[in-house]
Amino acid sequence: MSIPPRFMDELRARLTLSDIIGRQVRLTRAGREFKGCCPFHNEKTPSFYVNDDKQFYHCFGCGAHGDVIGFAMQHGNLSFIEAVETLAPEAGMQVPQQSPQDIAKAKKEKSLYSLMEEATSWMEQQLRDPANTHAYRYILERGNSEEDLRNFRIGYAPPDRHILRKFLSAQGYKDAQMIEAGVLRPGKQGRDPYAFFRERIMFPVMDRRGRVVAFGGRILPDHLRAPDQGSYVPAKYMNSSDTPLFHKGGMLYGESHARQAAIDGQPLLVVEGYVDVMACFKAGYRGAVAPLGTALTEEQILLLWKMIPNDMEAAGKAPILCFDGDEAGRRAARRACERILPLLKPGHSAKFAFLPEGQDPDSLIAAKGKKAFEVVVEGAIPLVEFIWRYHTLGKGFDTPEAKAGLAKALEKETLLIPDRDVQYHYRQTFRQKTYEAFGGKGQKFSGRKAGGSAQNWTPQIRRPHQFTAPEVKLLAALINHPEIFESVEEDVGCLPIQDQELDQLRQSLLPLLIEREYQSGQELIWDLQAKGYEKILSGLLSHDLYALARFARPSASLEEVYEGWKMTMDSVYQHRVAKA
């Protein structure tokens, strides 16, 4: 019985070698690998090494060597077919029944990999061809070095509709193969097939083994290419369609680099596009990946967790998902949240990071450098915190009905989690946050554990101290309107604050406003909450305060803010004079 190479590749990709071997051998991490005492000969000093990234094991004592299939065969004394049939259920796969057609298909896939490699090398050469200097200069002017281009194998697809076809035909490939690989489109009305990608900077997409399986292409700017014909306007980005080698919902751009970065302990970052991955990579974040023209899928989430070494499970496998700081970015984050919740299990989650509005990693790093992006990454919030903010930020809960609505919404989110332990801890976290937000003091919850009904509690609405204090009004106005900081920085620094909590808030607020240009008060609130100021902010930014200081409201105009700020600061100075 012959098994298709594609099935074997998928089987190996779905299984983690150290997991399989770790059931039989006690393994410990040794740098990028694992080591243990060899199961194939008696030894006291470990000389048996397992490399998940390269998918092989090797014993330096007896020479035993192989992949996950080989280990199952050697350790279990199984035949090849028996080993495959044993491992396939663990990977959630069913061993295919081979037919002559399956055998022919396997041979064809092998040649498709060769075709994609030939096409990639040709596109790399085209980028450096003197005839395409304009494209080469353009990609360099975007801040890329020759080393960057080589690392990601960046190429160029010329405007000629048939030049790639001629090249691949000369290498012995048929039109049908080129169409199946996605580099050609069938011609209409009996015409010749033509190149799918034209006048584009090309980004090869590689699988975990570094084989090119697809392409993404970015159109050249208008001034560097021929004028559009008629009303046709080409898309800025184009991606390969699914092929026998490529399923866009199950792969990530940059995966081959990111796997090693994750093994080295670097964070996995999910960004939006190809150039963002490259920008992160150049800034030292080599664990950056991007979906391939789609929203993040369940398959990709599982893949991200699989990329993170299992010895990090106790600390939590939590890739950082980066989103724009605008409304569209929050909607995208919400969609990702909805996909992640049903997949959660102990030690597996995600964090959410939000960029300044109108910025992506590429533009932010180019404009403000690596430090600005570090602030975004370090400000990433856990999934549970994102859900809480999504349901509470900017909303009032002044009535019993509103509080009950919040409890119901949070419980609905919790019930999406299939794992009972994780579900229980989410429920407890949401109840504690609700309890603290509504100001209960010295009281404890007394509800049931996982699967129980909603807790009963009688919180007191917490009111901030000294609503009339000028510093309270001024801090609230600054947090809701960070755009005024440049004009009032000196006032904030000199502001006399006796309350220790408020002064700590001021001390944390200043460096944030100095380092980052906030586009909205919400962004600043999120960063302050991430630093542990959620409780004080819930009292400071309240309807009671806004009733006494209308200029501090989020909806106040800048004219109102500046006028109210001046009047309040005048009262501060007058109080100082009176005391003197």
Legacy VTK file of the C-alpha trace (Angstrom):
# vtk DataFile Version 3.0
C-alpha trace
ASCII
DATASET POLYDATA
POINTS 580 float
0.000 0.000 0.000
1.341 3.407 -0.986
0.427 6.526 0.986
0.469 9.967 -0.714
3.389 12.216 0.286
0.942 15.016 1.033
-0.823 12.847 3.629
2.514 12.009 5.241
3.529 15.679 5.314
0.234 16.610 6.959
0.563 13.755 9.477
4.044 14.896 10.504
2.904 18.546 10.652
0.018 17.756 12.988
2.088 15.710 15.419
4.678 17.186 17.755
7.613 14.793 17.851
8.577 15.608 21.462
4.990 14.890 22.578
5.002 11.430 20.980
8.469 10.505 22.220
7.864 12.165 25.604
5.282 9.497 26.425
8.032 6.884 26.348
11.132 8.889 27.278
11.621 11.525 29.947
12.736 14.588 27.993
14.182 17.898 29.192
14.799 21.021 27.121
18.358 21.540 25.897
18.470 24.846 24.025
16.399 24.449 20.861
16.052 20.706 21.356
15.033 18.109 23.956
17.286 15.438 25.394
16.835 12.208 27.322
18.192 8.727 27.775
17.917 6.708 24.590
15.084 4.136 24.607
16.980 1.922 22.147
20.028 1.136 24.284
20.945 1.261 27.963
22.604 4.507 29.025
22.829 6.665 32.135
23.986 9.897 30.508
21.458 11.366 28.020
22.659 11.259 24.433
19.239 11.049 22.752
18.082 14.359 21.194
14.719 15.400 19.733
14.314 18.392 17.415
10.678 19.437 16.825
11.586 22.097 14.284
13.509 19.682 12.049
11.181 16.791 12.942
13.806 14.183 13.780
15.405 12.405 16.725
19.026 11.255 16.963
21.032 9.276 19.483
24.742 10.065 19.590
25.330 6.846 21.488
23.831 4.169 19.255
23.079 6.191 16.112
19.268 5.729 16.196
17.759 8.362 13.937
14.384 9.117 12.340
11.152 11.070 12.324
7.867 10.469 14.165
6.993 7.562 11.850
10.421 6.019 12.349
10.134 6.281 16.129
6.739 4.554 16.144
8.184 1.789 13.938
11.401 1.322 15.907
9.987 1.666 19.416
6.771 -0.253 18.792
8.279 -2.807 16.421
5.666 -1.827 13.823
5.667 -1.886 10.053
5.473 1.390 8.173
1.744 0.993 7.505
1.083 -0.056 11.115
2.951 3.010 12.408
0.965 5.332 10.140
-2.318 3.691 11.130
-1.363 4.052 14.818
-0.421 7.738 14.579
-3.140 8.943 12.202
-5.985 8.941 14.802
-3.831 11.032 17.158
-3.542 13.627 14.398
-7.282 13.462 13.684
-6.676 11.899 10.279
-7.874 8.812 8.465
-5.405 6.783 6.416
-6.508 7.071 2.776
-7.163 4.008 0.662
-4.770 4.266 -2.245
-5.903 4.035 -5.828
-3.963 4.474 -9.067
-5.423 7.989 -9.226
-4.070 8.772 -5.718
-0.596 7.610 -6.719
-0.685 9.802 -9.821
-1.846 12.768 -7.719
1.046 12.334 -5.271
3.544 12.432 -8.126
1.884 15.561 -9.487
2.093 17.354 -6.121
5.779 16.619 -5.985
6.270 18.338 -9.307
4.100 21.295 -8.199
6.565 21.998 -5.379
9.343 22.086 -7.971
7.278 24.380 -10.185
6.722 26.857 -7.305
10.424 26.817 -6.467
11.336 27.548 -10.099
8.787 30.382 -10.249
10.109 31.904 -7.009
13.737 31.873 -8.144
12.713 33.422 -11.459
10.799 36.229 -9.709
13.792 36.922 -7.461
15.927 37.313 -10.586
13.335 39.574 -12.188
13.487 41.972 -9.230
17.206 42.416 -9.830
16.992 42.552 -13.634
18.142 45.978 -14.957
14.866 46.193 -16.884
12.998 46.275 -13.553
15.174 48.746 -11.668
12.118 50.829 -10.793
10.615 47.933 -8.808
13.908 47.123 -7.084
14.461 50.765 -6.128
10.890 51.022 -4.829
11.218 48.081 -2.427
14.589 49.338 -1.168
13.218 52.842 -0.601
10.603 51.340 1.701
13.394 50.594 4.156
14.361 47.081 3.059
17.929 45.898 2.654
19.227 43.244 0.299
19.428 40.920 3.306
15.726 41.538 4.058
14.817 40.673 0.481
16.806 37.446 0.655
15.347 36.461 4.029
11.819 36.606 2.613
12.746 35.755 -1.003
11.030 38.882 -2.326
10.612 38.976 -6.110
8.869 40.835 -8.915
6.233 39.830 -11.463
6.710 41.855 -14.691
3.739 43.287 -16.636
4.157 40.806 -19.505
1.215 38.361 -19.366
3.117 35.440 -20.886
6.784 35.730 -19.846
6.438 33.466 -16.763
4.543 30.888 -18.821
7.328 30.835 -21.407
9.957 30.381 -18.699
8.164 27.521 -16.940
7.301 25.852 -20.257
11.000 25.833 -21.093
11.596 23.999 -17.806
9.188 21.266 -18.889
5.992 22.267 -17.031
2.563 22.097 -18.686
-0.060 24.845 -18.724
-2.373 22.646 -16.651
0.260 22.417 -13.889
0.817 26.181 -13.872
-2.922 26.770 -13.616
-3.256 24.223 -10.821
-0.378 25.850 -8.929
-2.141 29.209 -9.209
0.518 31.119 -11.149
-1.537 31.163 -14.392
-5.177 31.880 -15.085
-7.031 30.065 -17.892
-7.528 32.213 -20.978
-11.060 33.187 -21.976
-12.717 32.153 -25.242
-9.925 29.770 -26.187
-7.091 32.238 -25.597
-3.767 31.278 -24.022
-3.426 31.184 -20.224
-1.900 34.310 -18.699
0.032 35.252 -15.551
-2.150 35.776 -12.474
0.359 38.209 -10.877
1.610 41.185 -12.924
3.432 44.425 -12.038
3.602 43.349 -8.431
6.193 42.944 -5.700
5.965 39.246 -4.883
5.952 37.669 -1.419
6.402 33.868 -1.529
4.367 31.984 1.064
6.237 29.034 2.577
5.036 26.060 4.556
6.642 25.017 7.838
9.362 23.154 5.934
10.303 26.246 3.938
8.748 25.092 0.650
7.024 27.759 -1.446
3.334 26.896 -1.802
1.700 30.215 -2.764
2.277 33.927 -3.416
1.039 37.292 -2.314
1.537 40.261 -4.612
1.506 44.011 -3.902
0.758 46.269 -6.859
3.367 48.885 -7.734
2.322 52.509 -7.118
0.548 54.269 -10.003
3.605 56.295 -11.030
5.711 53.138 -11.490
3.376 51.189 -13.774
1.271 51.566 -16.884
-2.012 53.506 -16.525
-5.101 51.457 -15.642
-7.281 50.529 -18.593
-10.804 51.943 -18.543
-12.534 51.734 -15.166
-10.456 48.756 -14.003
-8.474 49.458 -10.847
-6.249 46.561 -9.687
-6.444 45.451 -6.062
-3.585 46.645 -3.859
-2.918 43.074 -2.710
-3.642 39.748 -4.411
-3.202 36.294 -2.920
-3.015 32.839 -4.440
-6.246 30.883 -4.393
-6.338 27.486 -2.683
-4.383 24.823 -4.566
-3.347 21.198 -3.895
-0.351 22.651 -2.008
-2.005 25.591 -0.283
-5.004 26.085 1.970
-5.034 29.743 2.995
-7.141 29.215 6.132
-4.659 26.724 7.560
-1.358 28.522 6.995
0.362 31.711 8.143
2.765 33.976 6.284
6.148 33.973 8.017
5.536 30.620 9.724
8.903 29.122 8.817
10.726 32.004 10.585
8.287 32.277 13.473
8.560 28.636 14.504
12.218 29.013 15.388
11.546 32.348 17.112
8.914 30.677 19.313
11.360 27.904 20.200
13.875 30.611 21.163
11.318 32.124 23.550
10.243 35.112 21.445
6.561 36.108 21.393
4.346 35.132 18.481
2.713 38.221 16.974
-0.175 38.106 14.513
-0.235 41.171 12.264
-2.271 42.011 9.202
-0.037 41.754 6.147
3.220 40.753 4.498
5.021 44.076 4.933
4.005 44.156 8.616
5.639 40.758 9.142
8.816 42.031 7.489
8.793 45.243 9.549
8.422 43.283 12.795
11.157 40.851 11.741
13.576 43.728 11.073
12.691 45.296 14.439
13.692 42.083 16.207
10.243 40.482 16.468
10.993 37.370 14.453
7.872 35.600 15.656
5.552 37.752 13.512
3.068 36.036 11.200
0.039 37.129 9.174
-3.155 35.468 7.897
-3.290 35.090 4.143
-6.007 37.449 2.982
-8.598 36.212 5.482
-9.592 36.876 9.069
-7.822 34.641 11.589
-9.314 31.139 11.363
-9.744 28.382 13.937
-7.090 26.333 12.122
-4.606 29.196 12.353
-5.297 29.679 16.070
-4.570 25.992 16.710
-1.449 26.303 14.566
-0.212 29.254 16.640
-0.552 27.269 19.853
1.240 24.321 18.277
4.164 26.566 17.298
4.812 27.524 20.937
6.906 24.903 22.812
4.966 22.732 25.236
7.246 23.614 28.136
5.684 27.110 28.023
2.181 25.735 28.609
2.324 26.353 32.363
3.026 30.053 31.754
0.384 30.048 29.034
0.588 29.760 25.273
-0.690 33.208 24.370
0.162 34.661 20.941
-0.341 38.422 20.690
-2.929 39.500 18.119
-2.277 43.046 16.860
-5.170 45.203 15.667
-5.704 48.780 14.533
-6.898 51.062 17.313
-9.978 52.244 15.402
-13.504 50.858 15.370
-12.685 48.458 12.512
-9.782 47.078 14.535
-11.986 46.494 17.546
-14.532 44.696 15.366
-11.745 42.476 13.997
-10.589 41.773 17.550
-14.133 40.844 18.494
-14.381 38.376 15.597
-11.078 36.798 16.660
-12.377 36.538 20.221
-15.480 34.685 19.013
-13.292 32.127 17.243
-10.885 31.657 20.151
-13.376 31.141 22.998
-14.671 27.720 21.804
-11.058 26.520 21.468
-9.765 27.552 24.898
-8.173 24.962 27.146
-5.765 25.100 30.096
-2.548 26.883 29.177
-3.866 28.098 25.799
-5.168 31.621 25.227
-4.324 34.871 23.413
-3.503 38.515 24.084
-4.764 41.582 22.246
-2.663 44.621 21.328
-4.033 47.767 19.695
-2.002 50.112 17.511
-2.543 53.873 17.330
-5.427 54.732 15.032
-4.366 54.912 11.388
-1.117 53.021 11.989
0.032 49.488 11.197
3.299 47.903 12.403
5.095 48.850 9.180
4.126 52.543 9.298
4.515 52.841 13.089
8.021 51.359 13.118
9.028 53.450 10.086
7.744 56.686 11.647
8.585 56.248 15.334
10.978 53.312 15.526
11.058 50.016 17.347
10.393 51.625 20.751
6.931 52.783 19.711
6.001 49.268 18.640
7.439 47.849 21.868
4.960 50.005 23.787
2.126 48.423 21.781
3.364 44.868 22.369
4.037 45.411 26.070
0.549 46.876 26.442
-1.131 43.697 25.158
-4.055 42.620 27.339
-5.287 39.076 28.106
-8.351 37.727 26.319
-10.437 37.875 29.490
-9.574 41.566 29.897
-10.505 42.322 26.296
-13.936 40.735 26.786
-14.505 42.763 29.950
-13.567 46.032 28.259
-15.624 45.200 25.177
-18.754 44.925 27.320
-18.058 47.781 29.751
-15.910 50.517 28.217
-17.857 53.724 27.698
-21.101 52.213 29.022
-23.131 53.136 32.084
-24.548 50.635 34.585
-26.612 52.915 36.774
-29.687 50.683 36.920
-30.326 47.136 38.104
-31.412 46.244 34.580
-28.098 47.430 33.126
-26.114 45.441 35.686
-28.209 42.352 34.988
-27.655 42.838 31.253
-23.893 42.940 31.799
-23.980 39.780 33.921
-25.999 37.991 31.247
-23.653 39.073 28.432
-20.568 37.922 30.346
-22.181 34.595 31.224
-23.044 34.081 27.561
-19.368 34.575 26.658
-18.296 32.154 29.396
-20.598 29.400 28.175
-18.799 29.394 24.809
-15.755 27.871 26.531
-15.977 24.036 26.392
-13.316 23.299 29.025
-14.996 23.254 32.437
-11.936 24.409 34.390
-11.239 27.363 32.106
-14.948 28.217 32.051
-15.042 28.247 35.849
-12.077 30.636 36.139
-13.511 32.993 33.498
-16.801 33.094 35.399
-15.013 33.853 38.672
-12.896 36.566 37.052
-15.916 38.302 35.527
-17.807 38.181 38.818
-14.874 39.638 40.710
-14.461 42.430 38.159
-18.170 43.221 38.326
-18.047 43.214 42.092
-15.087 45.606 42.181
-16.554 47.900 39.518
-19.777 48.313 41.484
-17.808 48.996 44.634
-18.537 46.216 47.153
-16.258 46.534 50.184
-15.436 43.711 52.569
-18.017 41.417 50.961
-17.428 38.070 49.328
-19.245 36.296 46.544
-21.250 33.247 47.520
-22.257 31.660 44.253
-21.813 28.198 42.860
-18.826 26.935 40.931
-18.681 25.978 37.256
-22.102 25.360 35.817
-23.899 27.117 38.710
-26.360 29.956 38.467
-25.456 33.612 38.601
-24.134 34.886 41.937
-26.259 37.044 44.248
-24.596 40.130 45.632
-25.569 43.627 46.765
-22.746 45.970 45.774
-22.639 49.572 46.822
-22.076 52.035 43.993
-18.542 53.281 44.613
-18.089 57.012 44.529
-14.673 58.674 44.063
-13.373 60.786 46.893
-13.563 64.570 46.737
-15.343 65.162 43.433
-14.805 68.877 43.968
-11.007 68.598 44.200
-9.424 70.399 41.202
-6.866 67.653 40.595
-9.636 65.086 40.163
-11.364 67.176 37.491
-8.085 67.945 35.706
-6.877 64.347 35.596
-10.259 63.204 34.262
-10.167 65.871 31.540
-6.621 64.918 30.517
-7.407 61.189 30.363
-10.500 61.754 28.225
-8.699 64.307 26.004
-5.000 63.315 25.754
-4.592 65.621 22.748
-4.338 68.604 25.135
-1.241 67.200 26.869
1.326 69.227 24.949
-0.396 72.452 26.038
-0.885 71.486 29.694
2.175 69.319 30.400
3.708 71.843 32.804
0.422 72.215 34.699
0.145 68.442 35.151
3.700 68.103 36.397
3.282 70.892 38.975
-0.231 69.926 40.068
-0.345 69.460 43.884
-1.915 66.063 44.612
-2.194 64.913 48.234
-4.056 61.661 47.548
-1.467 58.893 47.106
-3.540 56.854 44.621
-4.178 59.869 42.412
-0.514 60.851 42.511
0.522 57.332 41.441
-1.937 57.623 38.572
-0.361 60.951 37.567
3.138 59.440 37.713
2.090 56.596 35.379
0.128 58.911 33.105
2.998 61.262 32.279
5.426 58.773 30.623
2.588 57.260 28.591
1.641 60.656 27.186
5.282 61.559 26.533
6.093 58.319 24.683
2.903 57.884 22.662
0.609 60.196 20.738
-2.883 58.972 21.640
-5.664 59.393 19.109
-8.440 59.002 21.662
-9.083 58.858 25.379
-10.192 55.240 25.058
-6.698 54.165 23.962
-5.174 55.862 27.001
-7.772 54.351 29.345
-6.949 50.874 28.031
-3.239 51.387 28.669
-3.897 52.681 32.202
-6.205 49.763 32.950
-3.476 47.393 31.774
-1.178 48.994 34.370
-3.638 48.187 37.165
-5.614 51.447 37.451
-8.980 49.988 36.478
-10.512 50.464 39.922
-9.533 54.112 40.399
-10.536 54.957 36.815
-14.017 53.526 37.335
-14.559 56.139 40.054
-12.632 58.979 38.480
-14.373 58.797 35.108
-17.930 58.786 36.443
-21.235 60.525 35.778
-21.042 62.087 39.252
-17.772 63.802 38.390
-19.009 64.913 34.972
-22.045 66.517 36.617
-19.645 68.810 38.514
-17.011 69.198 35.775
-18.672 69.176 32.360
-15.389 70.103 30.658
-13.939 66.714 31.706
-16.609 64.681 29.861
-15.448 62.578 26.894
-18.006 64.382 24.719
-16.793 67.887 25.644
-15.380 70.003 22.814
-11.739 71.066 22.934
-12.889 74.643 23.468
-14.823 73.544 26.568
-11.879 71.477 27.794
-9.365 74.310 27.497
-11.751 76.829 29.078
-12.568 74.501 31.987
-8.899 73.625 32.415
-7.906 77.306 32.681
-10.642 78.092 35.205
-9.749 75.074 37.338
-6.027 75.845 37.283
-6.811 79.433 38.283
-8.586 78.079 41.360
-5.508 75.963 42.161
-3.227 79.033 42.021
-5.670 81.102 44.089
-5.733 78.396 46.737
-1.923 78.395 46.839
-1.835 82.180 47.305
-4.457 82.022 50.059
-2.456 79.383 51.943
0.747 81.394 51.569
LINES 1 581
580 0 1 2 3 4 5 6 7 8 9 10 11 12 13 14 15 16 17 18 19 20 21 22 23 24 25 26 27 28 29 30 31 32 33 34 35 36 37 38 39 40 41 42 43 44 45 46 47 48 49 50 51 52 53 54 55 56 57 58 59 60 61 62 63 64 65 66 67 68 69 70 71 72 73 74 75 76 77 78 79 80 81 82 83 84 85 86 87 88 89 90 91 92 93 94 95 96 97 98 99 100 101 102 103 104 105 106 107 108 109 110 111 112 113 114 115 116 117 118 119 120 121 122 123 124 125 126 127 128 129 130 131 132 133 134 135 136 137 138 139 140 141 142 143 144 145 146 147 148 149 150 151 152 153 154 155 156 157 158 159 160 161 162 163 164 165 166 167 168 169 170 171 172 173 174 175 176 177 178 179 180 181 182 183 184 185 186 187 188 189 190 191 192 193 194 195 196 197 198 199 200 201 202 203 204 205 206 207 208 209 210 211 212 213 214 215 216 217 218 219 220 221 222 223 224 225 226 227 228 229 230 231 232 233 234 235 236 237 238 239 240 241 242 243 244 245 246 247 248 249 250 251 252 253 254 255 256 257 258 259 260 261 262 263 264 265 266 267 268 269 270 271 272 273 274 275 276 277 278 279 280 281 282 283 284 285 286 287 288 289 290 291 292 293 294 295 296 297 298 299 300 301 302 303 304 305 306 307 308 309 310 311 312 313 314 315 316 317 318 319 320 321 322 323 324 325 326 327 328 329 330 331 332 333 334 335 336 337 338 339 340 341 342 343 344 345 346 347 348 349 350 351 352 353 354 355 356 357 358 359 360 361 362 363 364 365 366 367 368 369 370 371 372 373 374 375 376 377 378 379 380 381 382 383 384 385 386 387 388 389 390 391 392 393 394 395 396 397 398 399 400 401 402 403 404 405 406 407 408 409 410 411 412 413 414 415 416 417 418 419 420 421 422 423 424 425 426 427 428 429 430 431 432 433 434 435 436 437 438 439 440 441 442 443 444 445 446 447 448 449 450 451 452 453 454 455 456 457 458 459 460 461 462 463 464 465 466 467 468 469 470 471 472 473 474 475 476 477 478 479 480 481 482 483 484 485 486 487 488 489 490 491 492 493 494 495 496 497 498 499 500 501 502 503 504 505 506 507 508 509 510 511 512 513 514 515 516 517 518 519 520 521 522 523 524 525 526 527 528 529 530 531 532 533 534 535 536 537 538 539 540 541 542 543 544 545 546 547 548 549 550 551 552 553 554 555 556 557 558 559 560 561 562 563 564 565 566 567 568 569 570 571 572 573 574 575 576 577 578 579
